[in-house]
Amino acid sequence: MDLRNLTRLFLLALIWGASFLCMRVAVPALGPIALMEARVGLAAGLLGILALRAGKPFWPRGHWLDFWVLGLLNTALPFVLYAWAAQTLNASTLSILNATSPIWGAFWGVLWLRQLPGLRAGVGLLVGLCGVGLVVGFDPTAQTPGGLLAYAAGVLAPCCYGLATTWMKTRRNGPDPAQAAQGSMFAASLVLLPCLPFAPPAALPSAWGVLAVLVLGLVCTGVAYQMYFRLVEETGPTRALTVTFLVPVFGVLWGHLLLGEALSARSLVGAAVVIAGTALSTGFSLRKLLAQTP
């Protein structure tokens, strides 16, 4: 990976790590549904405009089944679960739980595709689950009313990502990655729209809340998806996936610097174990990452 794409990788992790910070800031006023409708609506609009500039349709055509499945499993449902959990859990914890996405992808590969993992991947699955256990088991929040449910939501969200990834592996003639991102955002906005009357915002957001919504929708989703798929195109999907290891680092950093979240030994050790399990389960190699050719 050349210096330009390595820089893009770290910048993408920095942006996605900030998404949990933005959720923590905006969700108290807007609630999970309205916040995520704003997020995917802004992202869909931005991706549509970028598509028009590239000479492509604002509304992607074809592959509607893929768009609806991805819109639900890879966007609307995990986004709402994270936002709901963000009412209780801090940004650091959410970013650590997010790092288990590839582990869940391997889990669904075994369950659905009957792709049995090798020894290294199997050990990685166990190590990753132990890391989640460390994060949850020693956190007093898990013992509070609603705390355990918040953790369940925070774990179920990356589980949805893994399921969506496995779905796409079964599609022989699915959409290209950029089209999938654009179509899934439009589909997610339509999925969440009927839910708004049943979960209206509790209050008008503050100026910081409005800024958090704009950053979450335009930067952490719209711009970040464009960056990610450019990274996939230029370096390959395996190397692009390494952003998963960096997101918790920046998620913990943003939470500590801007929200005053404590850097507890539990979180740091749990994050290290989760990242180690993810690296093992995905066959991560630093040597291959830094190699010049995809």
N, C-alpha and C positions, 0 to 999 in steps of 0.2 A: 504494500500500500504506500503510495507516494505521500509527500508532506501535505499536499493540498487535501487529499481525502482523509488523511489522519487528522488534520485540523477540523475538517467537516465532521468527522466522527465525534470528536470531543465537543464541538459546538452543539451538535445534535443532542448529546447526552446532557449538556448544560441546560438546553431548552426544555427537554422532556423532564429533567429533574425539577425544573421550576413549575411544571404543571400541577404538582401536588401542593406546592406553596399557594398557587393561584386558587385552587379549589378550597383550601383552608380559609382563605381570605373572603371569598365570595359566597360560599355555600350557606353561612348563617342567615343572610338576608334573602337570597333567592330560592334556596332549597335545591335538592339534587336535580329534579326534573327540569325546572326553568333554567338552571345554570347550564345543564348539558344540552338543552335545546338551543340556547344561545351559542354554546360552543360549536356544535355541529352545524348550525345555521350559518354562522360566520365563516367557518372553514369551508362549507360547501360553496358559499358565494365566492370566496377568494379562489378556490380551486377552479370554479367555473370560469372566472375572469381570466385566470392564467391559461386555461385551456383555449379560450377564445383567442388570446394573444398568440398561442401556438398554432392557430388555424384548426382547432378541434371544436366540436360542439359543446355548448354550455352544459347541456344535459347529455351525458353519455348514452349511447344507444346500444341495445342488445345486452345479453348477459344479465337480464333482470333477476333471475333466480339467485345468481351469485351476489348481486348488489343487495338484495333483501337479506340474504343469509349473513353476509359480511356486515351489513348495516345493523343487524340485530346483535350478532354474536361478537363481532370485532369492534363495534363502536357503541351503539346505544346502551346495551346491557352492561358491559364492563365500565363504561363512563359513569353511568348512574350508580352502579355499585361502589365505585371509588368515591364519588361525591357524597353518597350516603355515609360511607365509612369515615369520610373526612370530617364529619360533624363530631366524631368521637376520637379518632386516631390522629396522631400528628403526621406531618408531611414526611418525616424521616421513616416512620414505620411503613407508610403506604409505598414509598419508593423501594423499600427492601422487599416487601411482598410482591411488588411488580416484577422483580428480578426472577421470580419463579416461572414466568411465562414459558420459556423453553422446556422447563421440567414438565409442565403440564402438557406441552406439545408432545414430548416423548411418551407420557402416560397415555394420551389419547391414541398415539400411534400403536401402542401395544394393544389397547382395548378395541380399537376400531379396525385398524389396518393389519393387525396381527404381526406387527414388526417388532420382534423380540429384541430388546437392547443387548449389546455386548456387555462384557464384564465392567468395562470402564463406565459406560452409560448407566448401567444398573446401579453401580456404586454411587454415581452422581445423583441419581434419583433419591437414594436413601440419605445421602449427605444433605441434599437440598431440603428434604422434609425435616431432617434434624435441625437445620438452621431455622426453619419456620417455627419449630417447636421451641427453640431458644427464645425467639422474638416474642412469641405469644405466652409461653409458660411462665416466664419471669417478669411479665409486665403487669403491674397492679391494675391497669386499665381493664384487663381481661376479666377481673373479678368484680367490676362495677356493673350496675344495671345497664344492659345494652352493649357493654364492652365486648363480650364474646360474640354477639351478633355482628358488631362492627368488624371484628376480625374475620368472621365467616364471610362477610361481604368482600373484604379486602383480599381474601384468598380465592373466592369464587370469580372475581374479575379476571385475574390472569389465567384461571382455568378456562374462561370463555375465550380468551385469546388463543390458547392452545387448541381448543376445539375448532375455532375458525381456521387456524392454520392447517389442521388435519383435513378439514372439509376441502380446502383449496387443493390439497394434494390428491384428492380423488377426482378433480376436474381436469380433464385432458385438454379441453379447449376453452379455458377460462379467460377472463379479461387480463390485459397487461396490468402490471402493478399500479401505474399512475391512474389508469382508468378505473381500477378497482377502488382506489382511495377516493376518487371523485364521486363515483356512483354510490359507494357505501355511505358517504357523508350525506348525500341527498336522501338516500333511503332511511338513514338514521333520523334525520330531521322529520321525515314523515311519520316514522314509528312513534316518536316522542310527542308529536304535536297533539294527538287526541288525549294525552295524559295531562296536559297543562291545566285544564279546568279542575281536575281532581287534586292537584298539588300546586296551587298558586304561590307566588313569592310571599314570604312573611312580611317583608318590608322593602322599601326602596334601598338599593345598595348605596353605600357611601362612595365618595370619589375614588377611594382606593379599591372598592369593590368593582366599580365600573372599569377601572384600569385593569384589574385582575381578569375580568371577563374578556376584555378585548385582547389581552395578551394570551389568555388561554385559547381563545378561538382562532385568532389570526396567526399568532406566532407559534404557540405550542402545538397547534393542530395543522392549520393550513400550510404555513411555511415549513414546519418540521416534516410533514409528510412529503413535501416536494424535495427537501434535502435528503430524506431517507431513501426515496426511490432513485434519486440521482446517485446516491452512494451504492445502492444495489446494482444499478446499471454499470457503474464504473469499476466496482471492486468485487461484485458477486454477492449473493445473499448470505453466504456463510460469514464473510468478514463483516458485512453490515450488521449482522446479528450481535456482534460483540458490543454494540452500543448498550445492550442489556446489562453488561457488567459495570458500565460506567454510570448509568442513571442513578443507582442508589448512592454513589459517592456524591454526586451533585445534589440529589434530593436531601441527603443528610446535611450537606453544607448549607444549602439555601435555608432549610428549616432552622439551623443553628444561628446563622447570621442575621436573618430577617424576622424570624418568629421567636427567637430566644429559646428554641428547643434544646434540651440538655443532651450532651454527647455522652450517653450512658454506656458503660462497658457492655451491657446486654445488647444494645442496638449494634454496637461496633462488631462484637463477636458474632452475633446472629447474622449481620450483613456479610461478614467475611465467609461464614459457613455456607450461606445461601449462594453467594457468588462462586465459591469453590465447587459446590454441587452443580450449578448451572454450567460452569466451564467443563466439568467432567462429562455431563450428560450430552453436551453439544460437541464434544471433541475439540474444544478450543485449543489453539496452538499459537503462542505469541510469535514464534518463528514464521509461521505461515501468514499471520496477520501483517507482519512487516515486510514480507516479500513483495516484490514490485509487480508481479504478474497476477491476474485474477485466478 
